[in-house]
Amino acid sequence: MAGDIPYMASAKNLPAILEKIKAAGTPPKFTHEFLKANLGYPSSNDRSVIGVLKALGFLTTDSVPTARYNEFRNDTRSGSAMASGLRDGWA
């Protein structure tokens, strides 16, 4: 259903958030607090990135980072991880 497709109302910070994910360590859980305290994005508008990351297969339904999340953090594999996530999340 179209209403179930994850999106961000404002995606202006998405490229920077993705770059910070590469630089930050892998958290046990990717929470609003991690987004705020570790990545520096306290705005409630940026919280929807968690749903997008879940759709990409970067996070489990419980917000635990997956192997694809760690693959994305590797500069030589990040493009492949993103492409796979986009194919799976928005098939």
N, C-alpha and C positions, 0 to 999 in steps of 0.2 A: 504494500500500500504506500502511496506517495507520502503520506504523513509520517511514515516510519523511517524515512530516509534521513540520516543524520546530516546536519548542516550547522554552519556558524552564521549567526546574524551579521557579524562583521568579521571578515577573514583577514583584515589588515595586519594582524599580529601573527598569523599562521606561519609564514616563512621564518620569522624570528623564533617562534616557539619550537619549530622543528629543528632549527640550528642549535638551540639551547639544549634540546633533548640529546643531540649528538655529543655535546660537551659535558652534560651532567652524567652522573652515575646512574645505573639502573636502580630505581627504587623498588622496595618490596611490593608496594602498591602505588599506582599513579593516581593521587587524590587531588582535590582542590587545594589542599594544604601544600602538597609538593609543587603544584603549578605556581602557587603564590610564593612560598618561601624559597624554593630551590631554583625555579626558573624566572621568578620576578614578574609574574603576571597575576596581580590580585583582582583584576576586574571580573565582575560576574559575566561580562560578555565573552571572556576567554574560556570560561568553564566548559562551554559546549565542545571544546576541542577533545575532551575525554570521549564523548560519543563518536566523534570522527575517528579517533584513534582505535576505538573498539571496532568500528566498521572496517577499518583498514587491516584488522587482525593484529594490531600492535599490542592490544590489551585484551585480556579475557573479559567475560561479562562481570567478573569481580574486580576489574581494574588492575590485574596482575600483568606486568609486562611479559610478552611472549618472546619466542625465539626470533620472530620477525622484527620485533622492537629492537632487539640487540643487533640483528642484521642491519637494520636501518642506521644504527649508530656507527657502523663500520663504513667509512667513506668509500671504500671500494665496492661495497654491496648495497649502499643506500638507495641507488636508483632502481635496482632490481627489487628490493624489498617494497619500495613505494609502488612500483608498477604492479607487483603481485597483489598488494593490498587494494589498489584501485580496481583491479579486475575482479577481485573477490567481493569487495564492499559495494560496488556499484555496477554489478553485472547486468 
